[in-house]
């Protein structure tokens, strides 16, 4: 069996066909149905002229159709392209144009935006509308009509060298497609996922029989990505890894994150794994648990065994509080679209420090002049991920050369994160270098300050930015939101933070907002935070 998602999933469908693969509200698909519907959609792609390396945009909310459309693209050796469902006309046009998309599958509620770009995207041959209550726009074909009108595509030989691509969120510029070798990323996920789930390290040919055994023994994984599938955390950790084990993926039906919906779904579906994005998701989840308990209708979370997080800080305080609700294993994965870097595993008996991770042998930390950082030296450096390194960025050789570098014969990915290497070899994450604040010659990493501010009992969330300052070059400032009913003033928050950090790291101003704005995947919206500070302080 070649190392390819489509080929593995076809083998799983042949082996565990009557087992559940997809759940979204009232929609339930077995592995056989998942494979058959995806094969029919693959026929429609082929009929439209899409073959190997063709790009298929997925402008979709979390849903069974998202997974089916991705599987269909894989079957055709095409490349599914994640499109942020928050994108408006120009952003949508940019991504379709930059990716050379030849098809777009979209929810009908987003149809008005799609209609605005259709004439500007002459290379798109197929527009497919998934019904979620919106009107089908002229020129688009209904998703279910395509599936009903096509026989399943014949299975084909595929290549481990086929391209897998995921677009970045664009936090440091316009989104870029990060390209991986299909066989390499699948092998990387096998090596990452199976051992963490306690399943050893099987050969790809052994996975279907292992999956059958897991289902027979009642140990198959049911995973719920609480974050969007359009981003790496939701797709990689919430869909791809559970599905390569033969597990089931449960989607929330809400269009924005609702912690009560998450816990209701965990209870109803007996979900044993959820995927989130750090404190941005975990804090409202804790609030929902407390509210349900106070209503004397507590959620049954007894089936939940694993909480996986990546993307933003998952603080030790929040982890400890979450562990009061169950015997969970918490996996905090430090990574980005450009590669996986380190992990922290937390249990009730082992709660580590915030932003401190175990460093695998494939991850290194280098200074800007290419020296490897000595453990315990206190010298910050750039994190270099050496496992499953991408091919590069799609149509951007300059950025590829700057991010993916070879040192001493080993190719690394430099996503832009900075860290310290402690004397015991662990990593302490400092933050993204592009967000680093230079104040009076001192470097301040926003994430460290944000976590200090959030330790105040009245604070719900916080973002820290640097703004221009004649005296300091940049001054450290913050935007924070408070818990309902709390009235802590900004100066009290500053004095609290002063007890946690060196004086030069303490925000010169803290602006209060009703809610700290973040992207749908929980990542910081620093542009909004900076403008909020400027509007408040002039």
N, C-alpha and C positions, 0 to 999 in steps of 0.2 A: 504494500500500500504506500503510495507516495505521500509525502508530508504536505498535506493540503487540507484546509478546513472542510471543503465540500466533500472530498473523498472520505474523510473520517466520519463526517456526519451521515453520509449515505450508508456507510458500514454500520453505524449505530442504529439508523432507522431499520436496517435489515435484521438487526439483532434484538432490539428492544422496542420494536415498532408499536406495541400496544401501550407503552409507558408514556406518561405525560411529558411533553417538551415545552409547551408554552401555555401560560395562563394570563389572561388580562380581563378582569371583571368576569362577565359571563362567558367569554370566549375561552375555549379550551382546545388545545391541539395535541394529539399524540405525536410521537416521533414519525410514524408513518404518514400522518396528515401533514406534518411540518415539511417532510421531504417531498411529498407529492405536490402540494400547493406551490412550493418553491420551484419544483421542476416545471410546472405549468407556466409560472411566471418567467422562468428561464427561456421557455419556448417563445414567449412573446418578445423577449429581448432579442433572441436570435432572429425572429421574423422581421424585427425593426432594423436588423443589420448590425447589432452589437455582438462583438465576439471578444477574443482575447485582448486584454488591456483597455477595452472600452470603459468609460467612466459612467457610473450610475449614481446620481445624486439622491440622497435620502433626506428629504425635508419633512421630517416626521417627529411626532411626539413618541414617547415610549409606548410600544404596542407590539402585538404579535406580528403585525404587518411589517414593522421595522426589521424584525429578525428574519421573516420570510424573504423580504426584498434583498437583504444582505446575502442570505443563503443562495438566492436565485442568481445574484451577480457572481458569487463564487463559483457556482456551477458552470457558468459560461466563461470562466477564467477572466471575467470582467472585474473592475475595481469599484467597490462601493465607496461613495464619498459622503462623509457626514456633513450635513448642512445645519447650522444652528437655527432652530425654529424661531428664534427671536429676530433673525435678520429681516430687514425691510428691503425695499426694492433694490437700491444700489448695492447693498451688501450681498444680497442674493445673486445679483447679476455678476458681481466680482467673483464669487466663488464658482459659479457655473462656468464663467469664462476662464478663470485661472486653472480650473481642473480639467478643462476640455470635455465637460459633461455631454453625453449623448442621450441621456434619459434622466428624467426627474420623477421620483415617486413622492407625493406630498399629501398631507391631510387636507381635505376639502375646506376646512376652516381657515387654511392659509392660502386658499385659491385666489383671493383678491390680489395678494402680493405677487403670486405667480403670474397672473394675467398681465401685470404691469411690465414683466420682463420678457415675455414670450417672443415678442418681435425682435428684441435685442439679442436673442440667443438662437440664431439660425442653425447652429450645429446640433441642437437638441432635437432628436428624431421622435422621441416618445415622451408624452406627458401623462402621468398616471395618477389619478385622483382616488385617495382612500377616504371613504365616506365616514365623516365624524360629525355630520350635521350641517356642513356647509354645502353650497351649491356647486355642482360640477360645472366648471368653466368651459367655454367653447374651445375646442382643440384638444381637450384632455379626454382620456378614456378611463372609465371606472375600473378600479382595481379588480373587483370581483367579476366584472364582465370579462376581463382579460384572462383570469384564471379559469372561468367556466368555458371560455371559447378556445382553449388550447389543450392539446394532449401534453403529458409530461415529456420534457426533453430527454433524449437518450443520454445516458451517462457517457462521459468521455475521459480520455487520458488527460491528466493535467500535469503541470510542471511545478516542482518545488521552487523554481525561480520566478514564478508568477509574482506580481507586485501586490502587496497589501499596503494601503495608504490610509492615514488618518490625519485630518487637518487639525492644526493647533488652534487654540482659542483666540489667538491674536493679541495676547496681553502685552507683547513687546513689538507691535507692528501689525500689519495685515496678516491674516491667517495663511499658513504655509502647509502644504501637504508633505507629511513625513513618510517616506517610502521605506518599506521593509521587504526583505525576501520572504515569501510565503512560508517556505519550509523552515526558515530560521525563526520566525516569530512563533510559529506553531510549536516548534521544539522548545523555545524559550518559555512558552506558557505551560507546556507539560512539565518542564523542570521547575517552574515556579509554583504551579497550582497543585499538582498531585502530592508532593511531599508535605506541603502545608496542610492539606486535607487529610494527611495520614494514610495516603494511598500508595506510598512507595514511588518508584520511578519506572513505569512500564514503558516498553517499546510501543510505538504507535499501533502495531498490529495486534497487541494484546489488549488494547483499550476496550473494544466492543465486548469481549467476554468478561472483562473486569466490571464494566458497566452493568451487564446482566446480573452479575453476582451481587453488586451493590443493591440493585432493585429487589432481588430475591430476599436479601437479608434485611431489607428496610433501612439501608444506609445510603441510599442515593440522595444527592444534594438537591434541595429546593432553594434557589437563590432569588433574592429580591433586590434589584438595583433601585435604590431610593433616589438616585441621581440620574440625570439624563443619559440615555444611550448614545446621544450625539457626541458625548465627550469620552475621553479615554477611560476614566475611572469607571463610568457606568457600563461601557461596552466591554472593555477588556476584563475587568474584575467581576462585573455583574452578569455578563452574557457569555463571552467567549470561553473563559476558563470553566464556568459551570457546565457549558454545553460540551466541551471536549471530554468531560467525565461522564457524559450521558445523563446529566442532571436536568432539572426542570427550571425554567426561568419564569418568574412571576412579575408582571408589570403592574404598577399603579395606574389608575385610570384618570386621576386628577391632572390638570394642566399646569399646576404649580405644586411645590412640595407641601404636603399636609401630613404632619406627624401623626395625627389621629388616624388618617387613612392608612398610613404605614403599619401602625400597630394593629389596627383592625384586620388588615390583610395578613400580617404575621400570624395572628390568632386563627383566622379562618382557614388559611392554607397550610398551617403547621410548618411555616417557613423555618429552615434551620440556618440560613445565612442571609445577611443583608449587607449591602454595599452602600457606603455613604461618603460624604466629603467633610471629614473632620468636625470641628465644633459647630460649623455653620449648620449642620444637620443634627448633630448629637444634642445640642442644647435644646432646640424645640422638641426633640424626641423625649428628653427628660421631663420637660414641662408637661407634655401630653400624658406621660405615665403618671405624674403626680395628680393631674386634673382628673384622670379616670379613677385613681385610687380615692381621691377626695369625694367623688360622686358615688363611691361604693360600688363601682363597676370596673374593677381593675382588669387590665388586659392579661390574657394568658399568654405568656411568652416562654413557656416551658420547653417548646420545641426548638427555640433559637439557641444555637451553639456558637455561632461565629459572626463577628461584626468586622468587616473589612473597610478600611478607610484609606484614601489617598487624595492628594491635591492641595489641602491646606492643613494647618496645625490641628492636631487632635491632642488636646492638652491632658496632662496627667490628672488634673483635678476633675475634668469631665469624665475621663475614663474611670476613675475611682467611683464617681457617683453612679455611672452606668452599671458598674459591676455589682452595686447593691441590689440590682433588680434581677440578677440571674448569674449563673455560672458560665458566663460567656468567655470565649477567647477573642481578644481584640487584636487585630492585625493592622498596624499602621505602616503603610507602604510609602516610602519616599521615592517618587518617580515623576516622570513627565511623559509627554508624547514622544520625546526623543530617547527615552530609556528608563529602566528600573535601576535604582541606586542603592537602596538599603531598606531595612525593615526594623520594626520594633514589635515584639509580641508581648501582650499584657494579659495577665490573669489575676485573680484575686490575691494570690500569694506573691505576685511579681509585677508591681507597678513601677515603671521606670520614669525617668525625668522627661519633661516635655521637650520635644525636638531632639532627643538623643536616640541614635539608631545603631544597630549592629551593622558593621561594614563587611560585606562579602569580599572574598579575595579579588574579584573582578573589578571592584570599585576602588579608585585611587583619588587622591586629592593633590592637585598641583598648584604651585604659585604661578603668577602671570608670566614669569620667565622660564617656565617649564620644569622647575625643580619639584620633586615629590616632597610633600610636607612631612616633617618628622613628627611622630606621635608625641604628644605632650609638649610640643614646642610653643603652643599658643599662637602660632602663625596661621592666619586664615588662608584658605585656598579654594580653588574651583573644583567642584566635584566632577570626576570623570567616570562615566559608566562604561564598563567594558564587556557587558553581557548583552547579546542580541543588539548590536549596534545597527542603526538604520543605514540604508543605502545612501540616503541624502534627502534633500528637499526637492520637491517637484519643480522643475524649471527655475532653479535658483542655485547656480553653481557657487556663487560668491558666499552665500549664507551657508551652504553645505561645507565649503572649505573652512569657514570660521568656526563651525560647530563640531564637525567630525574630523578629528585629528589623529595622526599616528605618532606615538611616542615609544621609542625603543622597540620598534617593530610591532607594537600592539595598537589596534585601532580603538579609539574611545569616542564617546559622545559627551560633549560639554553643554548640558542644557542651560547653564547660566546660574546654578545655585552655588552658594559659598558655604563652607563649613570649617570647623576645627576638628582635628584628629586628636582625641584625648589619649592620655598615656596608656589606657587599656585597649586602644585600637578602635573604640567606638567613635561615631561621628556626632557632632553637635551642629545641627543645621542653623545657619545664620540667616539665610534668605536669598532671594534673587538679587544678583549683583546689579541688575539694571534699576532696582528700586532702592539701592543703598543710598543713604543720606550722608553727605559730607558736610559736617558742621564744625567750623573752626579747625579743620584738619583732621577731625575724628570721624571714623566711619560708624554709622549707626544703621543697623538692619531693622526695618519696620516690624518684622514678625516678632522679634524679641520684645520690643516696646509694647506691641499690641497685647501680647500674652501677659505682660506685667499689669497693664491697665485692666484687663479682663479678670484679673484675680480679685478686684474689688467686688464685694458681694452685690452691689447695686448695678453693675455693668453687665449688659447682655452681649454687646459686640463692640469692636473697635477697629479702626483702620488708622494707620500712621503714615504720613507723607512729609516730604521735605518741600518747603517753599522758599523762594529767593529771599535773602536777607543781606543787607549791606554790611553788617558787622560779622556775621558768622558764615557768609556764603550761602548756606542753607540753614533754616531753623526747623527743628523737629516739631511737628504739629499733629493733632489727632482729631478724629471724629468718633464720638462714642454714643451709644444708645443705652438707656437705662431700663431696668425692670419696671413693670407697671406699679404705680404707687410710690416709687422711689424718687427722691428729690435731691440727691447728692449734687453739689455744685462743682463746676470745673476745677476750682482751686483745691477743693478737698480731694478730687481725683488726682491732681498733680502731686499733692503732698503724699498721698498714698503711694503713688508710683515712685516717688523719691526714696521710699523705704525698700524698694525692690531693685533699683538700678543706679548706676553711676549717674551723677548729676547731669553730665552732658547728654545723656540719653533721654532724660525726662522731657516730655513735650512742653514747649514754651506756651502753647495754647491748646486747650481741649474744647472743641465745639460739640455741643449736644445736638443730636438729631433724633427724630422719632424712630427711625430705623436706619441702620447702616446698610447701604446698598451693596449687594453682591450679584454676581452673575448667577444664572440658574444652576450652575454646577458648584456653587458655593465659593468660587474664587473671588478675590478682592477686586473691587472696582475702584482702583486708585485714582483714575481720572475724575470720577465723581467726588471722591473724598477731597482731592486737591481743590476742586472748584468750590466745594462746600466751605472749606476753610477760607478761601479767598473771599467768598461772598460775605462771610461772617466777620472777618477781621479787617477787610479792606486792603 
